[in-house]
Amino acid sequence: MRRKKLLAIAAAVLMLSAAATMPVSAASRTFTLNVEQTESTSTLSGYGTGNVEYIKNHASSHDGVNLYLHYKVPGYSYRESHHIFAEPGQTTRPPRWDKATGHSGTTWRGTMNSWWFNGKNCAAEGKFHAF
């Protein structure tokens, strides 16, 4: 009897500690731009606030890379929230700045592309969050 009670308490503590470390409603998206692509896009939907964490441009890239974060509130078109840039071999981590739309149905779209229009031969990774 005592063993079952200890197991139940241990399970409850484990579940509570796991719940305390998880964000209530948040998502992150890491996406890549490959050398054969001119653009890479990733989206997250259903969150009212978003921000950019970083862009990492690989040293093998032939040019600088942009990362744009746009948002779309239902019934409206996309608008730019963030724009960061990284030269080849550089990682850019902007100061944290949260864009709040006030609408939990907002779609967040991250887009990476070469500094030059339709440019290729860039390899990069970017990450953004929505919550």
Order of alpha helices (4+ residues) and beta strands (2+ residues): alpha-beta-beta-beta-beta-beta-beta-beta-beta-beta
